[in-house]
């Protein structure tokens, strides 16, 4: 049987062999919820929820299949579930055994939202354009792949000596060494 709590769909499996119940949450891809589908593991469901009072539930106090009705609520350990339908086997079972017409239920898939068009901002000149586009396509961008063959073939560097082009007396004699690494263009 299918049920819903706060507009979230659940599927209840009632096992006729041993009168146990299992409740599973219906999960959809990209719903934002953790994939934790089992709300209630397979067990006998007591009619009354007695917290902290073990031994008060006896075999006659468990939910039986004739107590599950369409449009009514089923209380499961303090949570209220509204029965909205069933599958074809359950419908035939209720019709033959209890003479009750249980309507078929469906679990609707959520409507897929259209993706918005990504507006790529113009290149501003800082860094590499590939690095800037990484922030457009991913929240945490992957670092750009290094050119391995360029790195292996150019394990050398170029050094330049430079001086400031200035008339300030303190800076006229200053000298600098600029190193350009060929393997990663830095």
Backbone bond lengths (Angstrom), bond angles and torsions (degrees), N, CA, C in turn:
res aa  C-N    CA-C-N  psi(-1)  N-CA   C-N-CA  omega(-1)  CA-C   N-CA-C  phi
1 X - - - 1.454 - - 1.518 109.14 -
2 X 1.307 116.22 150.54 1.456 121.00 -179.61 1.519 109.45 -108.29
3 X 1.314 115.84 144.90 1.454 120.47 -179.35 1.514 109.94 -146.93
4 X 1.318 116.50 171.45 1.457 119.67 -175.25 1.521 108.93 -145.30
5 X 1.308 117.24 138.31 1.455 122.66 173.68 1.522 106.81 -127.30
6 X 1.319 116.51 122.90 1.464 121.71 -176.76 1.519 111.26 53.03
7 X 1.302 116.99 42.78 1.462 123.99 177.82 1.517 113.58 62.57
8 X 1.314 117.24 19.06 1.461 120.47 172.63 1.521 107.53 -104.18
9 X 1.319 118.02 127.91 1.461 119.20 -175.73 1.530 112.51 -79.72
10 X 1.326 114.39 140.10 1.455 123.18 174.74 1.518 107.80 -129.97
11 X 1.314 115.74 154.47 1.456 120.84 174.73 1.523 107.30 -119.66
12 X 1.330 115.17 127.11 1.452 120.93 179.21 1.520 108.22 -104.50
13 X 1.319 116.45 126.69 1.459 121.96 174.89 1.524 107.70 -104.60
14 X 1.314 116.20 121.50 1.463 121.06 175.70 1.520 106.92 -107.25
15 X 1.339 116.54 120.49 1.455 121.84 -178.00 1.533 108.63 -95.37
16 X 1.330 115.76 112.25 1.459 121.64 -176.38 1.522 112.12 -69.05
17 X 1.309 119.01 -25.89 1.466 121.93 -176.43 1.525 111.82 -62.91
18 X 1.345 117.30 -38.93 1.471 119.38 -177.44 1.534 112.58 -132.94
19 X 1.338 117.88 13.64 1.480 123.26 178.08 1.530 112.39 55.83
20 X 1.316 116.42 42.75 1.461 120.59 175.91 1.532 109.25 -106.83
21 X 1.321 114.91 158.61 1.466 122.08 -176.64 1.524 108.92 -128.16
22 X 1.322 114.90 142.43 1.457 122.43 174.82 1.527 106.87 -131.94
23 X 1.330 117.77 136.18 1.466 121.51 179.38 1.518 108.50 -121.66
24 X 1.340 114.81 125.59 1.463 122.05 -179.21 1.523 110.11 -119.59
25 X 1.330 115.51 140.35 1.456 120.73 174.98 1.521 109.04 -85.91
26 X 1.317 116.70 139.52 1.456 121.77 178.03 1.523 107.54 -84.74
27 X 1.330 116.07 119.80 1.466 121.22 179.56 1.514 110.10 -107.26
28 X 1.315 115.49 142.61 1.456 122.44 178.42 1.518 108.85 -115.18
29 X 1.306 116.24 153.83 1.458 120.74 177.14 1.528 109.43 -65.12
30 X 1.317 116.25 138.27 1.468 123.85 178.30 1.518 112.70 58.48
31 X 1.327 117.74 34.82 1.462 120.28 178.80 1.524 112.00 -83.68
32 X 1.327 117.10 -14.31 1.447 120.22 -179.54 1.518 113.14 88.10
33 X 1.325 117.82 -1.46 1.457 121.21 179.92 1.519 109.31 -102.45
34 X 1.316 115.67 153.25 1.454 120.17 177.11 1.526 109.58 -68.39
35 X 1.318 117.19 143.40 1.471 119.41 178.97 1.520 110.35 -75.34
36 X 1.330 116.08 80.46 1.455 122.83 -179.10 1.525 107.25 -124.45
37 X 1.336 117.19 75.85 1.461 119.77 -166.55 1.520 115.25 -76.48
38 X 1.316 120.39 -21.53 1.457 121.17 -173.09 1.518 110.21 -91.88
39 X 1.338 117.46 108.94 1.453 121.88 178.27 1.521 110.35 -86.02
40 X 1.332 117.18 -40.50 1.457 122.14 179.98 1.517 108.10 -134.92
41 X 1.327 116.07 120.47 1.460 118.18 178.38 1.526 109.40 -70.87
42 X 1.311 115.72 161.95 1.464 121.60 -175.47 1.522 109.85 -62.91
43 X 1.341 114.50 117.46 1.459 121.78 -179.49 1.515 109.56 -163.42
44 X 1.323 115.77 167.13 1.462 119.49 174.06 1.518 107.56 -74.61
45 X 1.318 116.04 136.92 1.466 121.25 -176.57 1.520 109.33 -99.59
46 X 1.334 118.32 114.04 1.471 119.71 178.41 1.535 110.68 -70.52
47 X 1.351 115.19 148.20 1.472 119.68 178.72 1.515 111.18 -68.33
48 X 1.313 116.93 -37.05 1.464 121.29 -179.89 1.519 108.27 -115.84
49 X 1.315 114.92 142.10 1.454 121.74 -178.77 1.521 108.05 -96.62
50 X 1.353 116.86 108.57 1.458 122.31 -178.98 1.516 109.08 -109.98
51 X 1.312 116.66 93.68 1.458 121.63 -177.02 1.524 109.53 -78.75
52 X 1.313 116.76 129.63 1.458 121.68 175.95 1.510 114.03 75.64
53 X 1.330 118.93 12.37 1.452 121.26 -179.82 1.522 108.58 -128.88
54 X 1.312 117.39 75.72 1.457 119.04 -176.85 1.523 112.34 -67.88
55 X 1.312 115.05 150.08 1.454 120.54 176.15 1.507 115.09 86.49
56 X 1.328 119.58 0.53 1.455 120.55 -179.44 1.516 113.02 -88.12
57 X 1.323 117.58 -15.00 1.454 120.42 178.12 1.525 108.68 -92.63
58 X 1.317 115.87 127.36 1.459 120.69 176.95 1.512 108.47 -112.31
59 X 1.335 116.81 171.20 1.464 121.37 -173.78 1.517 113.10 -58.53
60 X 1.309 120.06 -28.54 1.457 121.94 -179.27 1.517 113.62 -79.05
61 X 1.314 118.13 -6.54 1.457 121.77 -176.02 1.521 113.11 -101.70
62 X 1.319 117.99 20.53 1.458 120.92 179.39 1.528 110.27 -100.29
63 X 1.331 115.76 156.04 1.465 121.41 -179.48 1.526 109.03 -70.00
64 X 1.329 115.60 131.66 1.469 123.16 177.85 1.527 108.25 -107.53
65 X 1.343 118.80 161.17 1.469 120.08 -176.57 1.523 113.82 -62.21
66 X 1.341 119.54 -28.60 1.469 120.37 -179.03 1.519 112.58 -73.88
67 X 1.331 118.27 -10.33 1.463 121.95 178.90 1.531 112.52 -91.05
68 X 1.323 117.34 -4.67 1.461 121.67 178.72 1.516 107.43 -95.54
69 X 1.319 117.05 118.23 1.472 122.51 -175.69 1.521 110.55 -128.84
70 X 1.331 114.49 149.70 1.465 121.27 177.74 1.526 110.20 -66.46
71 X 1.331 116.75 136.69 1.456 122.96 176.38 1.515 113.65 81.24
72 X 1.310 118.58 -9.56 1.463 121.37 178.26 1.518 109.24 -96.52
73 X 1.308 114.83 166.33 1.453 118.63 179.87 1.521 110.12 -101.05
74 X 1.320 114.43 149.30 1.452 122.07 177.58 1.517 106.59 -120.81
75 X 1.327 116.33 123.22 1.454 119.92 -178.85 1.520 109.26 -90.96
76 X 1.332 115.23 123.38 1.459 122.22 -178.54 1.525 107.83 -120.27
77 X 1.331 116.01 99.99 1.457 122.55 179.63 1.524 112.31 49.63
78 X 1.325 116.44 48.49 1.455 122.15 176.67 1.509 115.47 91.24
79 X 1.322 118.99 -11.33 1.467 122.34 177.09 1.517 109.46 -99.72
80 X 1.308 115.62 139.33 1.465 120.53 -179.44 1.521 110.11 -102.62
81 X 1.324 115.31 125.36 1.457 122.47 178.79 1.520 108.17 -114.68
82 X 1.324 116.15 139.19 1.458 121.54 178.65 1.525 108.58 -103.95
83 X 1.300 116.62 122.63 1.455 122.35 -178.27 1.524 108.36 -75.58
84 X 1.329 117.32 124.55 1.461 121.52 -175.48 1.518 113.76 -116.07
85 X 1.314 118.70 -6.17 1.455 119.63 179.61 1.504 110.87 162.66
86 X 1.329 115.53 -175.67 1.458 120.34 -178.40 1.532 109.50 -149.43
87 X 1.328 115.09 178.30 1.463 120.85 176.76 1.536 109.30 -92.12
88 X 1.339 118.74 169.92 1.475 120.72 -176.40 1.532 114.07 -59.79
89 X 1.330 119.27 -37.64 1.466 120.49 179.34 1.523 110.88 -63.22
90 X 1.336 115.70 -44.92 1.465 119.90 179.58 1.526 110.55 -64.50
91 X 1.323 116.69 -39.32 1.463 120.08 178.67 1.534 110.86 -60.97
92 X 1.347 117.47 -45.55 1.470 120.86 178.13 1.524 111.17 -65.52
93 X 1.327 118.02 -39.17 1.461 121.63 179.22 1.521 110.66 -61.39
94 X 1.333 117.99 -47.28 1.466 121.12 -178.97 1.531 110.80 -66.49
95 X 1.315 117.49 -36.44 1.461 120.90 -179.60 1.533 110.48 -67.10
96 X 1.343 117.39 -44.92 1.464 120.98 -176.87 1.523 112.82 -75.54
97 X 1.339 118.14 -41.97 1.463 121.36 -173.67 1.527 112.80 -85.08
98 X 1.336 118.34 -40.08 1.468 121.06 -173.65 1.524 113.20 -115.85
99 X 1.331 118.67 -7.25 1.460 121.03 -178.13 1.517 112.52 68.02
100 X 1.302 116.99 25.54 1.468 122.07 -177.07 1.522 108.68 -110.29
101 X 1.336 116.62 129.45 1.464 121.03 -179.56 1.523 108.89 -89.40
102 X 1.302 115.25 106.07 1.465 122.96 -179.11 1.518 107.85 -96.72
103 X 1.344 120.86 118.90 1.474 121.09 -178.10 1.532 111.88 -70.35
104 X 1.317 114.33 151.66 1.463 120.39 176.94 1.524 109.72 -71.71
105 X 1.310 115.64 145.19 1.457 120.96 178.87 1.519 110.03 -118.43
106 X 1.303 115.67 158.01 1.464 121.14 177.57 1.518 108.78 -132.16
107 X 1.295 114.69 151.49 1.464 121.01 173.53 1.513 106.18 -106.95
108 X 1.318 116.12 113.43 1.461 120.58 -176.41 1.524 110.36 -82.88
109 X 1.305 115.29 135.50 1.455 120.90 173.96 1.533 108.21 -75.58
110 X 1.328 117.99 140.61 1.464 118.68 177.84 1.522 111.01 -66.38
111 X 1.304 115.20 151.52 1.465 119.93 178.88 1.519 109.28 -71.50
112 X 1.322 114.57 134.31 1.459 120.48 -178.92 1.523 109.20 -78.05
113 X 1.318 115.92 126.43 1.462 119.90 179.28 1.517 110.24 -76.87
114 X 1.308 115.41 144.79 1.458 120.02 176.17 1.527 109.35 -73.89
115 X 1.320 114.85 142.68 1.449 118.81 177.00 1.524 109.36 -76.17
116 X 1.307 114.85 138.21 1.458 118.53 177.61 1.528 108.84 -77.84
117 X 1.314 115.26 152.16 1.459 119.88 178.40 1.526 109.45 -72.06
118 X 1.313 115.41 132.88 1.454 120.45 -179.95 1.526 108.25 -84.95
119 X 1.316 115.32 124.12 1.458 120.73 178.11 1.528 107.53 -94.40
120 X 1.309 115.69 117.46 1.463 120.59 -178.80 1.522 108.20 -88.69
121 X 1.342 116.42 120.28 1.462 118.43 -179.64 1.520 110.70 -70.29
122 X 1.347 117.61 155.68 1.470 119.85 179.60 1.529 110.62 -67.73
123 X 1.316 115.33 149.14 1.470 121.26 179.91 1.515 109.27 -65.56
124 X 1.348 117.02 130.41 1.461 120.82 -175.55 1.525 113.65 -98.07
125 X 1.333 118.15 -1.59 1.452 120.84 176.31 1.512 114.65 93.31
126 X 1.332 119.42 -9.96 1.461 121.48 178.73 1.520 109.40 -89.94
127 X 1.311 116.65 130.56 1.455 121.04 178.13 1.514 111.78 68.41
128 X 1.319 114.29 -162.59 1.457 121.42 -179.91 1.524 108.85 -93.00
129 X 1.302 117.21 145.11 1.464 120.43 -178.74 1.524 111.05 -64.23
130 X 1.321 118.11 -32.99 1.463 121.75 178.12 1.531 110.01 -63.80
131 X 1.335 117.68 -40.09 1.459 121.51 177.30 1.526 111.19 -63.22
132 X 1.319 116.52 -43.00 1.464 120.15 179.95 1.521 111.57 -64.87
133 X 1.318 118.28 -38.49 1.465 120.97 178.83 1.519 112.08 -70.15
134 X 1.319 117.65 -21.72 1.462 120.25 177.03 1.510 112.10 -60.50
135 X 1.325 118.95 -34.26 1.457 122.41 178.64 1.521 112.40 -76.05
136 X 1.316 118.37 -17.88 1.457 121.92 178.77 1.528 110.12 -79.10
137 X 1.325 117.31 -41.14 1.460 121.34 -173.35 1.523 114.17 -91.18
138 X 1.321 118.96 -20.96 1.461 121.48 -177.93 1.517 109.38 -137.65
139 X 1.338 115.85 147.84 1.452 120.14 176.94 1.527 110.55 -68.15
140 X 1.315 115.99 -44.73 1.460 121.44 174.30 1.523 106.56 -114.79
141 X 1.323 117.63 101.55 1.465 119.08 -173.02 1.520 112.27 -70.22
142 X 1.314 114.43 148.68 1.450 120.59 173.81 1.525 108.06 -81.58
143 X 1.327 118.10 143.54 1.461 118.58 177.60 1.525 109.92 -66.05
144 X 1.321 116.81 146.09 1.469 118.34 -179.27 1.524 110.88 -63.87
145 X 1.309 115.95 146.73 1.458 120.63 -179.42 1.527 109.48 -72.14
146 X 1.304 114.13 138.74 1.452 119.91 179.63 1.525 109.05 -84.32
147 X 1.320 115.64 148.54 1.450 121.29 176.87 1.530 107.74 -79.93
148 X 1.327 116.55 100.37 1.454 121.92 -174.01 1.527 112.21 -62.95
149 X 1.324 116.44 -43.48 1.465 119.25 -177.66 1.518 111.44 -67.96
150 X 1.311 117.30 -37.01 1.466 120.17 176.08 1.526 109.52 -64.84
151 X 1.318 116.77 -38.78 1.447 121.13 -179.52 1.536 110.67 -66.31
152 X 1.354 116.82 -40.30 1.465 120.53 -179.61 1.534 111.89 -72.97
153 X 1.324 117.32 -37.86 1.464 120.55 -176.03 1.524 113.02 -77.12
154 X 1.304 118.08 -23.94 1.463 121.34 -173.83 1.523 111.17 -120.54
155 X 1.299 117.40 59.82 1.453 120.95 177.92 1.534 110.73 -84.32
156 X 1.297 115.57 39.96 1.458 120.09 179.45 1.521 108.63 -130.43
157 X 1.320 114.96 174.97 1.447 120.73 -179.49 1.525 109.51 -143.34
158 X 1.312 115.18 163.08 1.461 122.12 178.77 1.526 106.49 -117.11
159 X 1.348 116.06 132.91 1.464 120.18 179.59 1.517 109.23 -115.80
160 X 1.322 114.95 138.07 1.461 121.44 178.45 1.518 108.75 -124.78
161 X 1.321 114.92 145.14 1.455 119.72 172.36 1.516 106.71 -100.18
162 X 1.339 116.18 136.98 1.462 120.03 -177.26 1.518 109.80 -137.87
163 X 1.328 114.66 157.56 1.456 120.44 173.65 1.520 107.85 -138.56
164 X 1.320 115.79 156.47 1.456 120.95 -178.99 1.520 110.14 -72.94
165 X 1.314 115.40 139.68 1.460 120.96 175.47 1.526 106.74 -94.48
166 X 1.327 115.92 85.85 1.448 120.88 -175.37 1.533 110.72 -146.78
167 X 1.312 115.61 163.20 1.462 122.08 176.66 1.524 111.74 -106.79
168 X 1.291 118.21 4.43 1.470 121.04 179.00 1.527 107.80 -76.23
169 X 1.315 115.96 129.16 1.467 122.01 -171.98 1.529 111.25 -61.16
170 X 1.322 118.59 -38.46 1.459 121.19 -178.10 1.532 111.94 -67.36
171 X 1.331 118.82 -26.20 1.463 122.02 -174.20 1.524 113.97 -104.18
172 X 1.322 118.85 -3.22 1.463 121.00 -176.04 1.521 111.18 -64.82
173 X 1.311 119.09 -40.12 1.462 122.60 -175.87 1.537 113.63 -92.68
174 X 1.292 118.87 4.82 1.480 120.50 -179.51 1.516 110.25 -73.64
175 X 1.331 117.09 137.70 1.458 123.52 179.07 1.528 108.94 -124.34
176 X 1.322 115.97 146.74 1.468 122.38 -179.28 1.515 109.21 -130.39
177 X 1.342 115.98 152.91 1.465 121.65 172.51 1.524 107.14 -117.19
178 X 1.330 115.71 121.87 1.472 122.12 179.38 1.520 106.91 -106.80
179 X 1.335 116.21 124.20 1.467 121.97 -178.99 1.525 108.75 -111.51
180 X 1.332 115.10 128.14 1.467 121.56 178.35 1.531 107.88 -115.01
181 X 1.358 115.55 117.74 1.458 121.38 -178.35 1.530 108.41 -90.11
182 X 1.319 117.01 121.99 1.458 121.60 -174.58 1.544 112.73 -75.11
183 X 1.320 118.66 -27.11 1.463 119.96 -173.66 1.539 113.12 -73.48
184 X 1.350 118.69 -26.21 1.472 118.70 178.12 1.533 112.72 -132.01
185 X 1.315 116.97 13.61 1.470 123.30 176.27 1.521 113.26 56.45
186 X 1.329 116.56 41.35 1.464 119.43 176.01 1.513 109.24 -117.79
